[in-house]
Amino acid sequence: MREVERTRFVDATPAELERALSPSTVLDAEGTFAVVGTGEADGETHVTARGGGMEVVFVFETREDGLHYRQVGDSGPFEAMETTLTYAARDHGSEVTVRSAVSLGLPLAPVAGRIAAWKRGGELERLLDGLAGVV
């Protein structure tokens, strides 16, 4: 699995981010999938999303300082993907960090890993751009 990380200052307090963050706002901001359904089970939020001819299920859990989510099954663009979004107070706003581990599960793992990280990095950039626009 390749790891990718992006960090950005957002002009919103952690409390404002906590109110604005939801699985739908996160996936919508990433720009790859549109949420088509959500449900709760065992303290986790299961989100079904569609995009690029795929239907993918993500499992989200709320944490004290953000969210953690992962792709379930192999119907998504990645063989495996999990992401942690955290925020901390800084200079009358928040520093938001998104860390993601991804793999494509294709032959030539080093090349496939770089491609997966490149694709995921773009999604994380869009997520941070979108989040800054929401709050």
Order of alpha helices (4+ residues) and beta strands (2+ residues): beta-alpha-alpha-beta-beta-beta-beta-beta-beta-alpha
